[in-house]
Amino acid sequence: MTKSANAPVRHATMRERNLAVVLEHVARHQPVTRARLAELTGFTKTTVSNLVALLEGAGLVRDGAPVHEGERGRPGVGVSVRGDGAAGLGLEVNVDYLAACVVDLARQVRYRHVVSADNRGREPGAVLAALSALADEAVAAAAGQGLAVAGAAIALPGLLDREGGVVRHAPNLGWTDVPVAGAPGLAAALPAEYDNEANLAALGELWFGGGARFGDFVHVSGEIGIGAGIVVDGRVFRGAHGFAGELGHLVAEPAGPVCSCGGRGCLEQVAGQEAMLRAAGLPATRPAGGPGGSVGRLVERLEAGDAAALGAVSRAGRALGGALASVVNLIDPDTVVLGGVFSPLAAWVRPPLEEVLAGGPGSLRRGVPPVEVSGLAEGAAVLGAAGLVVERVIADPALLL
């Protein structure tokens, strides 16, 4: 009987799938013995040993110290993900900064760099060229630590065509139909993918912050604009066209100021970073000193009891609470997480937010979801971007074989 020409392909596909299963369990349970991996995967011990050998050869896992699993028997050799082999590169374009981050397969941050830049009205090509230079620096820094960057993910603001790598509309940048994929020099030698910064911030919280204990949650990214990453069953909810989570463009004050999106009274015109700074009498631009400068001065005024600062942040908290009341009624999350600039401002933003929230969905359900504060703050999106690459490698390690 003639052997099917497709048989080797099926065999290779099965092996790739099995490699992914083993690597995922190593990442989740490390350090873990081969015997335990056989129990977790249902594979034979011989199959597990062969798969681990392939992963070792690719520099993805390594043997470590003996591990005691259970009360009986001799300890076995623990297998762990290597932190000195492959790595993920995260990049971020924001309105007033660019960022790069490298994370190894053990999910340790190995490099991070943030550059302040006013990107509004700036030619997209110039912004992407600067991001490319930042990516080159990150890849070189990773190589200096013995790391090989396996791919890049780029966090972008606004409405995004993820498949085509096109920013359809980013009102705060002034970008419309800007192609990012294939931009000259931008991670040209690396497989790259693209996502909305709020989605990646939510994934950053899930993988590197407290997200694992938050259940289904809404992560609110407060920057110049305001976005929401919605995590359901451990995955980001994107909507039919990938545009879900545009929290900042819910109407907070119908007669409020005109927004860059063309609407009026959008939430970010009341509760966004610049709106709060203006209302507090502070400059709205980020100083050359780097991330958090203007917000840091706002925190200083809040701590000093400045009336204008307190009023600005309280108004923002109430507006944000009103918007989140609708979100809670609509999607019923377990937790609301305050990220971005709302993290350092949480002591003043959260009380009025929770008061409004309690008066809304609190009357329809048994209480309201807890409002947590992210410890990642403005670093969540670029961290989530790097983590996305790591997750892709773990899900498909055959790419590196």
Secondary structure as the mmCIF struct_conf table of DSSP 4:
data_model
#
loop_
_struct_conf.conf_type_id
_struct_conf.id
_struct_conf.beg_label_comp_id
_struct_conf.beg_label_asym_id
_struct_conf.beg_label_seq_id
_struct_conf.end_label_comp_id
_struct_conf.end_label_asym_id
_struct_conf.end_label_seq_id
HELX_LH_PP_P HELX_LH_PP_P1 THR A 2 SER A 4
TURN_TY1_P TURN_TY1_P1 ALA A 5 ASN A 6
HELX_RH_AL_P HELX_RH_AL_P1 ALA A 7 HIS A 29
BEND BEND1 PRO A 31 PRO A 31
STRN STRN1 VAL A 32 VAL A 32
HELX_RH_AL_P HELX_RH_AL_P2 ARG A 34 THR A 41
HELX_RH_AL_P HELX_RH_AL_P3 LYS A 45 GLY A 57
TURN_TY1_P TURN_TY1_P2 ALA A 58 GLY A 59
BEND BEND2 LEU A 60 LEU A 60
STRN STRN2 VAL A 61 VAL A 67
BEND BEND3 GLY A 70 GLY A 73
STRN STRN3 GLY A 76 VAL A 81
BEND BEND4 GLY A 83 GLY A 85
STRN STRN4 ALA A 86 VAL A 93
BEND BEND5 VAL A 95 ASP A 96
STRN STRN5 TYR A 97 ASP A 104
TURN_TY1_P TURN_TY1_P3 LEU A 105 ALA A 106
STRN STRN6 VAL A 109 SER A 116
TURN_TY1_P TURN_TY1_P4 ARG A 120 GLY A 121
BEND BEND6 ARG A 122 ARG A 122
HELX_RH_AL_P HELX_RH_AL_P4 PRO A 124 GLY A 144
TURN_TY1_P TURN_TY1_P5 GLN A 145 GLY A 146
STRN STRN7 ALA A 148 LEU A 156
BEND BEND7 GLY A 158 GLY A 158
STRN STRN8 LEU A 159 ASP A 161
TURN_TY1_P TURN_TY1_P6 ARG A 162 GLY A 165
STRN STRN9 VAL A 166 ALA A 170
TURN_TY1_P TURN_TY1_P7 PRO A 171 GLY A 174
STRN STRN10 TRP A 175 PRO A 179
TURN_TY1_P TURN_TY1_P8 ALA A 181 GLY A 182
TURN_TY1_P TURN_TY1_P9 PRO A 184 ALA A 189
BEND BEND8 LEU A 190 LEU A 190
STRN STRN11 ALA A 192 ASN A 196
HELX_RH_AL_P HELX_RH_AL_P5 GLU A 197 PHE A 208
BEND BEND9 GLY A 209 GLY A 210
HELX_RH_3T_P HELX_RH_3T_P1 GLY A 211 ARG A 213
BEND BEND10 PHE A 214 PHE A 214
BEND BEND11 ASP A 216 ASP A 216
STRN STRN12 PHE A 217 GLY A 222
BEND BEND12 GLU A 223 GLY A 225
STRN STRN13 ILE A 226 VAL A 232
TURN_TY1_P TURN_TY1_P10 ASP A 233 GLY A 234
STRN STRN14 ARG A 235 PHE A 237
TURN_TY1_P TURN_TY1_P11 ALA A 240 HIS A 241
BEND BEND13 GLY A 242 GLY A 242
TURN_TY1_P TURN_TY1_P12 ALA A 244 GLY A 245
HELX_RH_3T_P HELX_RH_3T_P2 LEU A 247 HIS A 249
BEND BEND14 LEU A 250 LEU A 250
STRN STRN15 VAL A 251 VAL A 251
BEND BEND15 ALA A 252 ALA A 252
TURN_TY1_P TURN_TY1_P13 PRO A 254 ALA A 255
BEND BEND16 GLY A 256 GLY A 256
HELX_LH_PP_P HELX_LH_PP_P2 PRO A 257 PRO A 257
STRN STRN16 VAL A 258 VAL A 258
HELX_LH_PP_P HELX_LH_PP_P3 CYS A 259 CYS A 259
TURN_TY1_P TURN_TY1_P14 SER A 260 CYS A 261
BEND BEND17 GLY A 262 GLY A 262
STRN STRN17 ARG A 264 ARG A 264
BEND BEND18 GLY A 265 GLY A 265
STRN STRN18 CYS A 266 CYS A 266
TURN_TY1_P TURN_TY1_P15 LEU A 267 LEU A 267
HELX_RH_AL_P HELX_RH_AL_P6 GLU A 268 ALA A 271
BEND BEND19 GLY A 272 GLY A 272
HELX_RH_AL_P HELX_RH_AL_P7 GLN A 273 ALA A 279
TURN_TY1_P TURN_TY1_P16 ALA A 280 GLY A 281
BEND BEND20 THR A 285 THR A 285
HELX_LH_PP_P HELX_LH_PP_P4 ARG A 286 PRO A 287
TURN_TY1_P TURN_TY1_P17 ALA A 288 GLY A 289
TURN_TY1_P TURN_TY1_P18 PRO A 291 GLY A 292
HELX_RH_AL_P HELX_RH_AL_P8 GLY A 293 GLU A 303
TURN_TY1_P TURN_TY1_P19 ALA A 304 GLY A 305
HELX_RH_AL_P HELX_RH_AL_P9 ALA A 307 ILE A 331
BEND BEND21 ASP A 334 ASP A 334
STRN STRN19 THR A 335 GLY A 340
TURN_TY1_P TURN_TY1_P20 VAL A 341 LEU A 345
HELX_RH_AL_P HELX_RH_AL_P10 ALA A 346 GLY A 359
TURN_TY1_P TURN_TY1_P21 GLY A 360 GLY A 360
HELX_RH_3T_P HELX_RH_3T_P3 PRO A 361 SER A 363
TURN_TY1_P TURN_TY1_P22 LEU A 364 ARG A 366
BEND BEND22 GLY A 367 GLY A 367
STRN STRN20 VAL A 371 VAL A 373
BEND BEND23 GLY A 375 LEU A 376
HELX_RH_3T_P HELX_RH_3T_P4 ALA A 377 GLY A 379
HELX_RH_AL_P HELX_RH_AL_P11 ALA A 380 ALA A 395
HELX_RH_3T_P HELX_RH_3T_P5 PRO A 397 LEU A 400
#
